[in-house]
Amino acid sequence: MRLFEGTAWDRPPTCGRCGKLEAECTCPPIVAAKELIPPQKQTARLTVEKRKKGKLVTVIRGLSAEANDLPALLTRLKNSCGAGGAIEEDALEIQGDQLNRLQTILGEIGYKVVAR
């Protein structure tokens, strides 16, 4: 008896739409409905805000969630700044006063940057 005999991992993979083996399937590939807007056509608005207990947070607004991969962008910005951050509603928040560093990084990516 094999280890996975009789389980889903014992059977060859099949197409979820037509039920044929993946090698025999002729279904067209699924295209992602989400189309991203290039950074050159977007403007990022940066501000530094004070939160509870005097903590500073750099907030990035003006980037729509539908036209961007905000989680990937947030991860890249957090790694570059060496700080934490979060996505709050339609804004990205990076801990600390990171205004100059974020202006440089977003400019390198290709975004138009407006700092207040």
Secondary structure, 3 states (H helix, E strand, C coil): CCCCCCCCCCCCCECCCCCCECCCCCCCCCCCCCCCCCHHHCEEEEEEEECHHHCEEEEEECCCCCCCCHHHHHHHHHHHHCCCEEEECCEEEEECCCHHHHHHHHHHHCCEEEEC
